[in-house]
Amino acid sequence: MHILDVTEIDHRINPIPIMAGSSILTNHSLEWVQEKGWCSPVTVDTLTALGYKHLTAVQLLALPQLLTKANTYIHARTGSGKTLAFLIPALERLKAMGFKNKHGVGALIISPTRELAVQIATVLKPLAEAFGFSSITITGGTKAKSICTKKGCMFVIGTPGRLAETLLEEDVPCLKVCNLKILILDEADRLLDDGSHTQQLRRIISALPKEQVQKVLVSATLNSKCQELSKEIFMADFSFITAEQHGAFTTSQIKQKYLSVPARERMSMLITVLQTLQKKKVIVFFNSCLAERGWDIPCVHWIIQYDPPHKPEDYIHRVGRTSRGEGRTGQALLFLRPEECKFLDVLRGMHVKIDEIEFSGDLNDIQDKVHSLIADNVEIQQMGKLAYKKFVRAYQCHKLKKIFNIQELDLEEVCNSFGFFKPPLELGNLT
Ligand SMILES: Nc1ncnc2c1ncn2[C@@H]1O[C@H](COP(=O)(O)OP(=O)(O)OP(=O)(O)O)[C@@H](O)[C@H]1O
């Protein structure tokens, strides 16, 4: 196979030829990509066997760009196929270089969470096997020594903390990184936005060769802060490719709505909404970052954000758990208290198209039932208190303090939605 050199290709594909009636797929088939010399028959055969026929827009842009070895930021909306966009060129480059398992780690992929690392490994597995490449996943609790086989570890996927420990503190021969060629940071803005992750990243980078490592940073929300920080950490310049011509972060296939609900009615409203969605697959986000990013759960119809996201970018990643891949649609609903509606301006500033939902049905007022349930059950009472405490603490630390302002929150009303008439005394003054 002929891998193109940077001087041989014009990879500025503009406009991106999106297939008629499709949201993310291009007109370009896998065979076309092979004819261009951008990928080998083994990739085409494996992807075809998995049911793929065409490249998505971001894959079409990333493939020739990453084959040039250039350090690159990849930006494309949630669910648009970024995982294969960075995996295919990594496989092709290592193959073209004649990289062998015995050379140690060829590509290192860092993800902010274990779940995402496992998901990337799952996408990689059939391709890596077809190429005859070994791969392992290193996350919290992984004992690298025991899982590294004689076959080596050409692809290593992991979370920053455990990877730093393994690469710097443990002597695992097959994990030698002195020949590393490709470093990929998935959800790069999350990795660079978090102090402890950045610290671990710096440690990992200190163990890598200074030359010859292509850096690829990927996210649906690559902000300028992340770009500045990455230039400083890597002491390198990056090219930027985006599959989004109008700055969109989420696909237009997601119908996004909000509900302005006073604190005392929130729980009843949630139950009422869920009752109308009984046959649908729904994810409800409470006050947690869990599962916000990267998770590729098939066919989720609705995303409900009951508690606000901690950062505007998190809104994008949360709604991106629906309408993933080709031809999928989805709906997203954001709960806001009336005093929080200023958040809509922030979202609209991020090109989010969000409208108020018309709610015309009867509210299923469950507040009294929640109060008596809590009064009669000590265990649920404790859970309720803990949830209330965590909610207040998170609200206090919110990044957008002017909008999510604890001083403007009526804590008695908030308590009501957690099933208490008054803030529990033993929790003291939380504000
Ligand atoms: N070429 C393709 N043709 C059809 N479906 C594809 C193609 N590439 C990827 N997909 C599907 O699209 C879905 C989303 O892919 P992926 O998880 O890589 O998205 P992503 O851009 O990384 O999203 P996020 O930003 O939320 O992490 C997956 O279910 C995947 O199987």
The ligand as a Gaussian input file, in Angstrom:
#p B3LYP/6-31G(d) Opt

LIG

0 1
 N      -18.201000       5.863000       9.022000
 C      -19.229000       5.614000       9.818000
 N      -20.412000       5.184000       9.306000
 C      -21.467000       4.937000      10.112000
 N      -21.431000       5.065000      11.461000
 C      -20.286000       5.482000      12.019000
 C      -19.123000       5.770000      11.239000
 N      -18.134000       6.135000      12.072000
 C      -18.636000       6.086000      13.329000
 N      -19.920000       5.687000      13.297000
 C      -20.810000       5.491000      14.477000
 O      -21.080000       6.756000      15.050000
 C      -21.251000       6.635000      16.469000
 C      -20.472000       7.726000      17.186000
 O      -19.080000       7.540000      16.983000
 P      -18.009000       8.058000      18.056000
 O      -18.286000       7.454000      19.390000
 O      -16.679000       7.872000      17.470000
 O      -18.414000       9.615000      18.111000
 P      -17.597000      10.857000      18.697000
 O      -17.507000      11.863000      17.619000
 O      -16.331000      10.392000      19.325000
 O      -18.618000      11.380000      19.802000
 P      -18.325000      12.106000      21.231000
 O      -17.809000      13.474000      20.927000
 O      -19.660000      12.145000      21.884000
 O      -17.337000      11.267000      21.957000
 C      -20.810000       5.229000      16.843000
 O      -21.943000       4.464000      17.143000
 C      -20.127000       4.702000      15.595000
 O      -20.298000       3.332000      15.432000

